[in-house]
């Protein structure tokens, strides 16, 4: 088995629960339907992240927005200032939500671009059905060469694929392995169908292999195996990237547990495919 020599972590949240207005879900003001979240309700800064990931040769990470509106732009600006000082995050993914008009949504997008002109790479849109904003916003993302991180669950994967079918020039990342909600056989079958539909859209669609510990409650190799192996089958290693989703997935194990599982699951792949999964797909997609 070739050693994992470097990691580009495609999904990290830095936050401080003391900032209750920014992170109401950490302060108990917002229900997440994720069970006991006490394990992620902690200050998680760059120093903590690199201490917990020290074994894995992390070179870069992608920061993904977690601050509530209207603090998204301020969070993006703060993360950019951190990157100017330390080199990380190497890329920043912000967030957009429905506004009174499409023009206002696009203006919010442009504010985030202006807040981090060298590192801002795209957005997630969790408040939209299937995680996909309206076509005008999709066109704005496409025109600005930005990424859409699709944040949705199993029952909305096929609707997401249908909504994105006409946007072959838009870079799309399916977040959190398609975000299954349970480990049941029915869920897995529905999830397979939805993920296959997204993968079939084309090479502009990639999959972020992350977030499985949330619904599965484990980081065990055999628990992850069917989900990871199916993604590799339909997307291929050059369209998949590993990510930690820390500190959220840290509710169910350590960074070493998680990346040890990723390492074991890919032990049979050649060095080039493993390099794609652990580093170069994220570098290509997020241009970092």
Backbone bond lengths (Angstrom), bond angles and torsions (degrees), N, CA, C in turn:
res aa  C-N    CA-C-N  psi(-1)  N-CA   C-N-CA  omega(-1)  CA-C   N-CA-C  phi
1 X - - - 1.461 - - 1.521 109.46 -
2 X 1.331 115.79 126.35 1.455 119.44 177.74 1.527 109.89 -72.27
3 X 1.313 116.01 143.27 1.458 121.46 -179.09 1.527 110.33 -73.84
4 X 1.322 115.79 144.16 1.463 121.27 171.72 1.529 106.68 -77.92
5 X 1.319 115.73 109.21 1.468 119.89 -172.21 1.516 113.77 -94.62
6 X 1.335 117.49 -18.85 1.464 118.96 177.34 1.519 109.56 -158.10
7 X 1.316 114.99 152.83 1.459 122.33 -177.96 1.519 109.65 -130.42
8 X 1.326 115.77 136.46 1.457 123.07 165.56 1.528 105.32 -116.86
9 X 1.309 116.55 106.19 1.461 122.49 -174.84 1.523 108.82 -81.76
10 X 1.330 116.14 117.77 1.463 121.08 -170.08 1.524 114.94 -86.53
11 X 1.354 117.91 3.61 1.474 117.27 -177.52 1.523 110.22 -161.21
12 X 1.329 116.19 103.52 1.465 123.08 179.56 1.521 108.58 -135.17
13 X 1.340 115.90 143.65 1.465 121.55 171.88 1.527 108.85 -115.95
14 X 1.307 117.06 125.12 1.461 121.73 169.27 1.524 107.18 -102.36
15 X 1.343 116.18 131.09 1.464 117.86 -178.31 1.525 111.16 -160.47
16 X 1.335 113.25 170.25 1.457 120.83 178.10 1.525 107.21 -138.16
17 X 1.349 118.22 113.85 1.470 120.13 -179.20 1.518 113.83 -58.25
18 X 1.337 117.30 -20.33 1.469 119.41 178.22 1.529 112.05 -64.44
19 X 1.314 116.83 -20.28 1.470 120.55 178.00 1.523 108.16 -89.90
20 X 1.310 115.58 74.92 1.468 121.57 -171.19 1.523 112.77 -63.45
21 X 1.326 118.07 -32.73 1.464 119.33 179.17 1.530 110.60 -68.56
22 X 1.305 116.46 -36.55 1.457 120.56 179.77 1.526 111.10 -73.48
23 X 1.333 116.45 -40.53 1.464 121.21 -172.47 1.529 110.14 -126.85
24 X 1.344 117.45 67.92 1.474 120.28 -176.26 1.524 113.03 -61.82
25 X 1.323 117.47 -27.99 1.469 120.24 -179.60 1.518 111.77 -69.81
26 X 1.341 117.35 -20.50 1.459 120.66 175.78 1.524 111.48 -86.86
27 X 1.323 115.59 -15.14 1.466 121.05 -177.94 1.524 111.75 -102.21
28 X 1.339 117.02 7.83 1.458 120.98 178.12 1.504 114.67 81.26
29 X 1.337 117.58 10.51 1.466 120.84 -177.14 1.520 113.07 -95.24
30 X 1.329 117.35 2.34 1.469 120.23 -177.43 1.520 108.17 -147.73
31 X 1.332 116.41 129.66 1.450 121.28 -179.03 1.526 110.32 -83.15
32 X 1.327 116.85 129.20 1.460 121.60 -177.57 1.517 113.31 -105.46
33 X 1.325 118.05 -12.09 1.473 122.24 -176.73 1.528 111.13 55.15
34 X 1.320 115.81 41.94 1.462 122.16 180.00 1.526 111.86 -118.95
35 X 1.335 116.70 13.43 1.450 118.86 -178.64 1.518 111.42 75.81
36 X 1.318 115.98 -147.08 1.456 122.13 -178.67 1.529 109.57 -73.36
37 X 1.333 116.96 113.54 1.466 120.58 -177.80 1.530 111.95 -103.28
38 X 1.320 116.71 12.37 1.464 119.01 -175.66 1.524 112.06 -58.73
39 X 1.335 117.19 -29.91 1.458 120.03 -178.46 1.509 114.51 -67.16
40 X 1.337 117.30 -20.20 1.464 118.26 179.18 1.524 112.19 -106.05
41 X 1.336 116.83 -3.85 1.459 120.07 179.69 1.522 108.24 -84.47
42 X 1.312 114.53 78.37 1.460 121.92 -179.69 1.523 108.46 -153.65
43 X 1.306 115.50 155.53 1.456 118.87 174.89 1.518 108.45 -66.96
44 X 1.318 115.22 126.60 1.459 120.23 -178.76 1.516 107.74 -129.61
45 X 1.334 115.11 102.21 1.454 120.84 -178.79 1.531 109.69 -113.34
46 X 1.311 115.96 -178.81 1.466 120.15 -176.01 1.531 111.44 -62.23
47 X 1.324 116.77 -39.41 1.463 120.10 -180.00 1.528 110.82 -61.96
48 X 1.327 116.32 -44.28 1.466 120.46 178.26 1.518 110.63 -63.03
49 X 1.324 116.37 -44.43 1.464 120.15 -179.42 1.528 111.21 -57.87
50 X 1.319 117.19 -49.88 1.462 119.03 -176.58 1.533 111.89 -70.86
51 X 1.311 117.82 -27.17 1.466 119.71 174.65 1.530 110.44 -67.09
52 X 1.335 116.59 -42.35 1.463 120.07 -177.11 1.519 113.03 -76.07
53 X 1.324 117.06 -22.40 1.469 121.10 -178.55 1.525 112.31 -105.32
54 X 1.323 117.29 13.95 1.469 121.88 -169.01 1.524 113.92 -56.36
55 X 1.303 117.95 -32.20 1.466 121.96 -175.82 1.524 112.80 -70.40
56 X 1.335 118.13 -18.13 1.463 120.67 -163.16 1.528 114.89 -106.33
57 X 1.290 119.21 12.64 1.469 121.97 173.91 1.534 111.49 55.39
58 X 1.330 115.69 46.49 1.467 118.55 179.08 1.524 108.79 -71.42
59 X 1.314 115.59 121.46 1.461 121.02 178.10 1.521 111.90 -93.51
60 X 1.332 116.02 -36.00 1.459 120.75 -174.25 1.523 108.47 -148.21
61 X 1.328 115.06 156.91 1.461 118.40 168.78 1.522 109.96 -139.85
62 X 1.323 114.42 155.34 1.462 123.13 176.72 1.520 107.11 -100.86
63 X 1.324 116.97 124.35 1.458 120.49 177.44 1.519 109.42 -91.01
64 X 1.336 116.16 131.58 1.465 122.08 -179.77 1.519 109.19 -114.43
65 X 1.321 115.61 133.93 1.465 122.32 -174.10 1.523 111.89 -56.32
66 X 1.321 114.39 140.10 1.460 120.60 173.06 1.524 111.79 -134.24
67 X 1.324 118.01 -13.05 1.461 120.79 -178.01 1.526 110.89 -69.21
68 X 1.309 115.11 142.24 1.461 120.61 177.78 1.521 110.32 -73.12
69 X 1.340 115.95 154.19 1.457 119.64 170.68 1.524 107.95 -62.90
70 X 1.335 119.25 142.32 1.460 128.59 7.81 1.532 113.90 -97.86
71 X 1.320 117.90 30.38 1.459 120.74 -172.28 1.530 113.48 -99.14
72 X 1.311 117.34 5.75 1.460 119.99 -176.33 1.521 112.17 -62.29
73 X 1.313 117.28 -43.68 1.462 120.11 -179.06 1.525 110.22 -64.53
74 X 1.327 116.25 -42.24 1.467 119.95 179.37 1.529 110.70 -63.75
75 X 1.340 117.67 -38.78 1.458 120.34 177.66 1.525 110.39 -63.96
76 X 1.324 116.86 -44.45 1.463 120.55 177.70 1.523 110.80 -58.82
77 X 1.319 116.39 -44.05 1.472 120.19 -179.89 1.526 110.76 -63.13
78 X 1.319 117.35 -42.36 1.471 120.93 178.80 1.527 111.64 -62.56
79 X 1.325 116.24 -43.04 1.458 119.11 -179.19 1.526 110.91 -67.38
80 X 1.318 116.91 -33.80 1.459 119.46 176.59 1.525 110.65 -67.14
81 X 1.316 116.95 -40.31 1.472 120.13 177.25 1.524 110.73 -62.82
82 X 1.341 116.76 -39.19 1.459 120.27 175.98 1.526 110.48 -61.50
83 X 1.329 116.22 -44.49 1.467 120.43 -179.23 1.521 111.77 -63.87
84 X 1.326 117.31 -37.07 1.459 119.37 177.13 1.529 111.36 -62.72
85 X 1.326 116.18 -31.22 1.463 120.50 -178.20 1.518 113.15 -85.23
86 X 1.342 117.36 -33.00 1.468 120.53 -170.10 1.525 114.71 -122.45
87 X 1.333 117.70 -17.28 1.466 120.81 -176.20 1.507 113.94 97.29
88 X 1.315 118.02 -13.30 1.463 122.38 177.27 1.518 109.77 -133.11
89 X 1.345 116.11 147.70 1.453 128.16 4.22 1.526 112.97 -69.61
90 X 1.331 114.51 146.56 1.457 120.21 -179.67 1.524 111.59 -77.09
91 X 1.329 116.48 -23.89 1.460 122.29 176.97 1.520 108.15 -147.14
92 X 1.329 115.79 154.17 1.465 121.66 -176.32 1.516 109.13 -129.41
93 X 1.326 115.77 130.38 1.462 122.60 174.10 1.525 107.26 -112.05
94 X 1.310 116.40 120.98 1.455 121.39 -179.45 1.515 111.92 -92.93
95 X 1.323 115.13 -153.61 1.466 120.01 -176.63 1.518 109.22 -149.24
96 X 1.323 115.35 147.45 1.457 120.75 171.77 1.525 108.61 -133.55
97 X 1.310 114.97 153.75 1.456 121.10 175.59 1.510 109.44 -136.61
98 X 1.316 117.75 165.02 1.468 120.39 178.76 1.528 110.77 -59.27
99 X 1.309 115.99 136.04 1.464 122.24 176.74 1.525 108.36 -117.61
100 X 1.326 116.41 -175.13 1.461 119.41 -179.29 1.515 111.54 -65.30
101 X 1.324 116.67 -25.68 1.453 120.59 178.16 1.517 109.11 -146.07
102 X 1.323 115.43 158.20 1.461 120.44 176.00 1.520 110.47 -60.47
103 X 1.312 116.52 -37.26 1.471 120.48 179.42 1.521 111.12 -59.18
104 X 1.336 117.12 -38.54 1.465 120.17 179.16 1.526 110.82 -68.61
105 X 1.319 117.16 -37.23 1.463 120.32 177.72 1.525 110.04 -63.63
106 X 1.321 116.58 -43.97 1.460 120.18 179.93 1.526 110.59 -67.59
107 X 1.332 116.97 -34.89 1.469 120.28 176.41 1.528 110.42 -63.58
108 X 1.328 117.26 -39.54 1.459 120.69 176.48 1.519 110.85 -63.31
109 X 1.313 116.10 -40.38 1.461 120.75 176.43 1.529 110.02 -59.28
110 X 1.314 116.92 -46.61 1.467 120.34 -178.12 1.525 112.54 -67.97
111 X 1.347 117.01 -30.21 1.465 119.28 174.17 1.526 111.14 -62.06
112 X 1.318 115.87 -39.14 1.460 119.51 179.76 1.525 111.25 -70.04
113 X 1.309 116.67 -38.47 1.460 120.31 174.95 1.523 109.93 -59.04
114 X 1.328 116.36 -44.55 1.465 120.62 -178.91 1.525 111.57 -67.36
115 X 1.329 117.28 -30.32 1.462 121.00 -179.45 1.518 112.47 -72.30
116 X 1.340 116.43 -21.78 1.467 120.31 179.80 1.529 109.05 -148.04
117 X 1.310 117.10 71.30 1.468 120.26 -171.84 1.520 114.36 -64.09
118 X 1.325 118.19 -24.83 1.460 120.02 -176.09 1.522 113.64 -98.53
119 X 1.341 118.10 -16.54 1.469 119.81 -173.20 1.525 114.04 -125.29
120 X 1.318 118.23 -13.02 1.461 119.96 -178.59 1.516 109.28 -71.11
121 X 1.335 115.99 125.85 1.461 119.88 -172.73 1.519 114.52 -120.78
122 X 1.327 118.52 -11.10 1.455 118.32 -179.57 1.504 112.01 162.41
123 X 1.347 115.18 -165.79 1.464 120.73 -174.85 1.520 110.77 -142.14
124 X 1.310 114.27 159.08 1.459 122.53 161.46 1.522 106.66 -106.87
125 X 1.339 117.04 157.48 1.469 120.75 -175.51 1.527 109.70 -136.13
126 X 1.342 117.21 66.70 1.461 120.32 -169.92 1.519 115.57 -66.75
127 X 1.327 118.14 -22.16 1.459 119.61 -175.94 1.531 113.12 -84.80
128 X 1.316 117.42 -3.54 1.463 121.18 179.00 1.525 110.77 -92.07
129 X 1.325 116.96 151.77 1.452 121.08 174.07 1.520 109.41 -57.79
130 X 1.319 116.15 130.22 1.467 123.80 179.72 1.528 112.58 61.47
131 X 1.329 117.39 13.78 1.452 120.51 178.93 1.514 114.38 69.89
132 X 1.336 116.67 19.21 1.467 121.41 -175.76 1.526 109.64 -122.06
133 X 1.333 118.29 118.08 1.467 120.40 178.46 1.527 111.94 -73.40
134 X 1.319 115.44 176.90 1.458 121.43 -176.97 1.535 110.96 -65.50
135 X 1.351 117.09 158.61 1.465 120.59 -175.30 1.520 114.52 -55.23
136 X 1.336 117.71 -35.40 1.464 119.31 179.84 1.526 111.22 -62.55
137 X 1.327 116.12 -37.48 1.464 120.22 179.17 1.529 109.89 -72.91
138 X 1.320 116.71 -38.85 1.465 119.83 175.97 1.522 110.71 -59.52
139 X 1.330 116.33 -41.18 1.471 119.32 178.16 1.527 110.63 -65.42
140 X 1.330 116.77 -38.17 1.470 119.72 178.14 1.522 110.53 -63.04
141 X 1.319 117.77 -42.08 1.466 120.92 176.71 1.519 110.57 -61.60
142 X 1.325 115.88 -44.39 1.462 121.19 -179.13 1.522 110.93 -62.60
143 X 1.320 116.42 -44.44 1.470 120.95 -178.93 1.528 111.74 -64.53
144 X 1.325 116.99 -30.65 1.470 121.24 -178.19 1.529 112.02 -92.88
145 X 1.312 117.16 5.24 1.464 122.80 -179.86 1.524 110.73 57.29
146 X 1.334 115.60 44.10 1.454 121.77 179.51 1.527 110.63 -106.82
147 X 1.316 115.02 160.01 1.460 123.08 -177.15 1.525 109.44 -95.87
148 X 1.332 116.55 142.05 1.458 121.31 168.02 1.519 108.47 -105.21
149 X 1.326 116.43 115.07 1.461 122.24 170.60 1.522 107.68 -85.46
150 X 1.325 117.38 112.32 1.463 121.43 -177.47 1.523 108.82 -84.78
151 X 1.328 115.15 116.37 1.458 122.99 -176.28 1.518 108.34 -113.01
152 X 1.344 116.15 97.10 1.454 119.75 -177.83 1.511 109.68 -154.85
153 X 1.324 116.72 174.15 1.456 121.74 -176.40 1.530 111.10 -108.58
154 X 1.324 115.45 176.56 1.465 122.77 -172.54 1.517 113.22 -50.62
155 X 1.338 117.95 -46.56 1.465 120.21 -173.75 1.517 113.02 -69.01
156 X 1.350 117.23 -11.29 1.462 120.26 -179.15 1.533 112.74 -112.48
157 X 1.312 118.07 6.56 1.466 119.60 -179.19 1.530 111.70 -66.47
158 X 1.318 117.47 -44.43 1.467 119.00 178.37 1.528 111.95 -66.47
159 X 1.343 120.11 -44.55 1.469 118.75 173.65 1.530 112.94 -58.02
160 X 1.317 117.42 -36.75 1.469 119.94 177.31 1.520 110.01 -63.15
161 X 1.326 117.05 -44.25 1.460 120.45 179.20 1.527 110.61 -60.81
162 X 1.320 117.33 -41.75 1.465 120.62 179.71 1.525 110.98 -64.90
163 X 1.329 117.15 -40.84 1.472 120.97 -178.72 1.520 112.37 -68.52
164 X 1.329 116.99 -24.02 1.467 121.25 -176.02 1.528 113.21 -101.23
165 X 1.304 117.11 0.86 1.464 120.88 -171.47 1.525 113.40 -61.29
166 X 1.317 117.33 -29.88 1.471 120.31 -177.03 1.523 113.31 -94.58
167 X 1.334 117.12 13.42 1.459 120.36 -175.99 1.528 110.56 -121.25
168 X 1.315 114.36 59.56 1.458 120.68 -176.79 1.517 114.49 -69.65
169 X 1.330 117.69 -14.40 1.462 120.73 177.98 1.527 112.54 -97.79
170 X 1.322 116.96 2.46 1.462 121.57 178.80 1.527 109.10 -94.00
171 X 1.325 116.90 129.87 1.467 121.05 176.11 1.521 108.74 -77.36
172 X 1.328 115.80 123.12 1.462 122.80 -173.95 1.521 109.03 -124.43
173 X 1.325 115.77 135.67 1.469 121.40 174.79 1.524 108.30 -123.64
174 X 1.318 116.42 124.13 1.462 121.16 175.00 1.524 107.59 -81.12
175 X 1.325 116.57 112.98 1.462 120.70 -176.52 1.527 112.16 -74.29
176 X 1.317 115.08 150.90 1.465 124.10 167.32 1.530 113.48 51.28
177 X 1.351 114.79 43.88 1.466 121.13 173.86 1.530 110.82 55.31
178 X 1.332 116.33 32.68 1.470 119.65 -178.78 1.508 113.85 79.46
179 X 1.304 117.82 1.06 1.449 126.25 171.35 1.527 114.04 50.42
180 X 1.337 117.41 61.98 1.469 118.46 171.66 1.521 110.11 -61.75
181 X 1.338 116.14 154.50 1.461 119.86 -178.03 1.522 113.27 -104.26
182 X 1.335 117.21 -19.42 1.463 121.53 177.09 1.522 108.14 -143.33
183 X 1.323 115.95 175.47 1.463 120.80 177.21 1.523 112.03 -106.33
184 X 1.334 117.58 17.49 1.464 120.79 -177.76 1.525 111.17 -68.33
185 X 1.332 116.41 158.22 1.462 121.15 178.23 1.521 111.13 -62.15
186 X 1.332 117.35 -41.33 1.470 120.17 179.55 1.528 110.95 -62.78
187 X 1.327 115.87 -42.91 1.467 119.61 178.85 1.522 110.17 -61.74
188 X 1.317 115.86 -44.25 1.463 120.20 -178.28 1.527 111.04 -62.06
189 X 1.313 117.95 -41.24 1.466 120.67 179.91 1.530 111.66 -66.87
190 X 1.330 116.63 -42.73 1.474 119.66 176.64 1.521 110.41 -63.74
191 X 1.316 115.24 -41.01 1.464 120.55 179.07 1.528 110.72 -61.92
192 X 1.316 118.54 -44.38 1.465 121.66 178.13 1.524 110.87 -56.73
193 X 1.324 116.23 -45.60 1.466 120.26 -179.04 1.522 111.06 -61.85
194 X 1.327 116.78 -44.70 1.457 120.40 -179.84 1.507 112.90 -66.96
195 X 1.316 116.71 -42.01 1.469 119.80 179.96 1.526 111.11 -66.84
196 X 1.314 116.91 -37.74 1.468 120.02 176.97 1.520 110.58 -62.44
197 X 1.337 117.20 -39.22 1.466 120.74 179.25 1.523 110.96 -64.48
198 X 1.315 117.69 -41.06 1.466 120.55 178.28 1.525 111.27 -68.59
199 X 1.324 116.81 -42.87 1.466 119.81 179.69 1.519 111.35 -62.09
200 X 1.335 116.50 -33.53 1.463 121.13 -176.94 1.527 112.88 -72.56
201 X 1.325 118.19 -13.05 1.461 119.92 179.77 1.520 111.97 -62.94
202 X 1.334 117.44 -31.21 1.458 119.14 178.15 1.507 113.01 140.60
203 X 1.310 114.60 -179.13 1.465 120.24 -174.55 1.525 112.80 -73.04
204 X 1.320 118.19 -7.56 1.469 120.59 175.39 1.520 112.25 -75.44
205 X 1.340 117.25 -8.56 1.466 121.45 -177.59 1.523 109.59 -107.62
206 X 1.336 116.16 124.53 1.460 122.80 177.55 1.520 109.42 -119.31
207 X 1.328 115.73 169.24 1.459 121.04 -179.13 1.511 110.44 -125.96
208 X 1.325 115.59 129.54 1.457 122.08 176.69 1.523 107.84 -92.04
209 X 1.325 116.02 112.21 1.461 121.88 -178.50 1.522 108.27 -82.84
210 X 1.304 115.13 90.72 1.468 122.47 -174.61 1.515 107.74 -157.33
211 X 1.327 115.90 172.38 1.453 120.98 168.76 1.515 116.64 75.73
212 X 1.318 118.94 -0.71 1.462 119.54 -176.91 1.523 112.81 -69.19
213 X 1.320 117.18 -28.65 1.461 118.92 -179.28 1.524 111.67 -63.50
214 X 1.334 117.26 -26.50 1.466 119.99 -179.05 1.529 111.42 -61.64
215 X 1.341 119.42 -57.54 1.469 118.43 -178.67 1.524 113.95 -79.47
216 X 1.321 117.53 -28.43 1.461 120.15 -173.36 1.520 112.26 -89.18
217 X 1.334 117.61 -16.63 1.453 121.79 176.10 1.508 114.41 66.33
218 X 1.332 116.64 23.28 1.460 121.27 -175.21 1.514 108.90 -160.19
219 X 1.336 115.33 158.78 1.458 121.79 171.23 1.532 110.95 -117.28
220 X 1.305 117.09 16.20 1.458 121.32 -175.66 1.525 111.41 -66.31
221 X 1.299 116.24 144.12 1.465 122.15 -178.14 1.522 111.26 -55.87
222 X 1.310 117.97 -48.65 1.464 120.52 -176.03 1.520 112.28 -69.05
223 X 1.314 117.38 -25.88 1.468 120.97 176.42 1.531 110.24 -72.24
224 X 1.320 116.47 -42.99 1.472 121.32 -179.39 1.530 113.07 -75.15
225 X 1.322 117.05 -29.49 1.464 121.13 -165.91 1.532 114.92 -50.06
226 X 1.345 120.66 -53.36 1.471 118.16 -175.08 1.521 113.62 -62.78
227 X 1.308 116.79 -32.24 1.461 120.94 -178.22 1.532 110.60 -74.26
228 X 1.321 116.50 -46.08 1.466 120.26 -179.62 1.527 110.38 -67.69
229 X 1.313 117.42 -44.82 1.465 119.89 -176.89 1.522 111.68 -64.81
230 X 1.338 117.75 -35.13 1.466 118.22 178.19 1.526 110.91 -68.84
231 X 1.329 117.45 -39.87 1.469 119.46 177.29 1.526 110.95 -61.51
232 X 1.306 116.86 -41.89 1.465 119.98 178.12 1.526 110.94 -64.62
233 X 1.312 116.47 -32.80 1.465 120.24 179.03 1.519 111.72 -68.08
234 X 1.347 118.18 -45.28 1.468 119.66 -172.86 1.524 113.25 -90.65
235 X 1.328 118.29 -28.31 1.463 120.90 178.98 1.529 112.39 -98.80
236 X 1.329 117.12 -35.18 1.461 121.11 -174.10 1.513 111.16 84.40
237 X 1.332 117.79 154.94 1.466 120.87 -177.33 1.519 114.70 -61.02
238 X 1.340 117.16 -28.75 1.467 117.73 -178.93 1.524 112.64 -79.30
239 X 1.341 117.43 -0.78 1.465 121.29 174.96 1.531 110.80 -123.52
240 X 1.326 116.82 18.45 1.461 121.87 177.08 1.519 109.38 -127.95
241 X 1.325 115.27 150.18 1.466 120.53 178.80 1.519 108.69 -145.93
242 X 1.322 116.63 137.48 1.456 120.91 175.82 1.525 110.12 -80.99
243 X 1.334 114.15 149.22 1.467 120.24 176.84 1.519 108.46 -151.26
244 X 1.324 115.72 156.36 1.468 119.14 -175.28 1.520 113.79 -89.69
245 X 1.333 117.57 -31.34 1.466 120.81 -169.84 1.527 110.56 52.84
246 X 1.320 116.48 37.77 1.465 119.39 178.07 1.517 110.16 -87.91
247 X 1.330 117.73 145.32 1.460 127.19 9.44 1.517 115.35 -89.90
248 X 1.354 118.21 4.90 1.464 120.02 -174.44 1.532 111.10 -61.86
249 X 1.322 117.02 -53.98 1.463 118.73 -179.57 1.522 112.40 -66.07
250 X 1.325 116.46 -14.99 1.450 120.66 176.20 1.516 113.78 -65.55
251 X 1.332 117.72 -6.76 1.461 120.20 173.01 1.525 111.51 -66.22
252 X 1.326 116.75 -19.39 1.467 120.58 -172.00 1.523 113.17 -120.06
253 X 1.321 117.99 12.75 1.451 120.66 178.54 1.514 110.55 157.23
254 X 1.309 115.72 -179.60 1.455 121.23 -178.84 1.523 110.90 -92.60
255 X 1.319 114.75 168.17 1.466 119.90 174.14 1.524 109.96 -58.80
256 X 1.319 116.89 -41.17 1.468 120.38 177.89 1.521 111.48 -61.73
257 X 1.331 117.60 -40.30 1.467 120.49 176.89 1.524 110.40 -59.15
258 X 1.324 115.71 -46.96 1.462 120.74 -175.45 1.515 111.73 -65.85
259 X 1.328 116.55 -52.40 1.460 118.68 -177.34 1.523 111.81 -72.97
260 X 1.323 117.67 -23.84 1.449 119.95 171.70 1.521 111.13 -65.32
261 X 1.326 116.56 -37.98 1.469 120.86 175.46 1.523 110.51 -66.22
262 X 1.329 117.49 -45.47 1.464 119.59 176.57 1.531 110.75 -58.10
263 X 1.311 115.96 -42.89 1.458 120.22 -179.18 1.525 110.93 -61.93
264 X 1.328 116.98 -45.54 1.464 120.03 -178.24 1.523 111.69 -67.36
265 X 1.325 116.53 -38.42 1.463 119.88 -178.78 1.523 112.37 -66.79
266 X 1.310 118.01 -22.82 1.463 121.32 -177.90 1.523 112.42 -108.53
267 X 1.321 116.69 14.03 1.470 120.48 -175.85 1.518 112.51 -59.76
268 X 1.325 117.92 -28.88 1.461 120.90 -178.06 1.511 114.56 -86.16
269 X 1.333 118.35 -2.59 1.461 121.45 -179.70 1.514 110.66 -86.71
270 X 1.327 116.00 158.06 1.462 118.01 178.12 1.524 110.27 -78.38
271 X 1.326 115.69 170.02 1.462 121.46 -173.74 1.523 111.91 -60.93
272 X 1.322 118.11 -36.38 1.462 121.39 -178.06 1.527 110.81 -66.49
273 X 1.330 117.41 -44.66 1.465 120.01 179.79 1.522 111.48 -66.83
274 X 1.309 117.15 -37.82 1.462 119.12 177.93 1.529 110.76 -66.18
275 X 1.321 116.30 -38.05 1.466 119.91 177.81 1.528 110.35 -61.65
276 X 1.330 116.50 -39.02 1.468 119.46 177.20 1.519 110.46 -61.73
277 X 1.318 116.24 -48.22 1.461 120.64 -175.39 1.521 112.61 -65.83
278 X 1.307 116.74 -40.70 1.463 120.42 -175.26 1.526 113.03 -87.54
279 X 1.340 117.91 -17.52 1.469 117.14 -174.10 1.521 114.74 -149.55
280 X 1.336 118.61 -59.02 1.464 118.51 -162.17 1.521 114.72 -75.08
281 X 1.341 119.51 -27.21 1.466 118.62 175.18 1.514 110.08 -63.57
282 X 1.320 117.11 -44.44 1.473 120.13 178.23 1.532 110.93 -62.43
283 X 1.322 116.82 -41.20 1.468 120.18 178.94 1.525 110.75 -61.68
284 X 1.321 116.70 -41.71 1.461 119.96 -178.80 1.516 111.34 -69.56
285 X 1.324 117.20 -48.11 1.457 120.97 -174.58 1.530 110.86 -67.52
286 X 1.322 117.23 -43.02 1.456 121.13 -176.98 1.524 113.23 -97.34
287 X 1.336 116.74 6.74 1.463 123.52 174.78 1.523 110.67 47.81
288 X 1.316 115.34 61.20 1.460 119.44 -177.94 1.523 111.43 -135.64
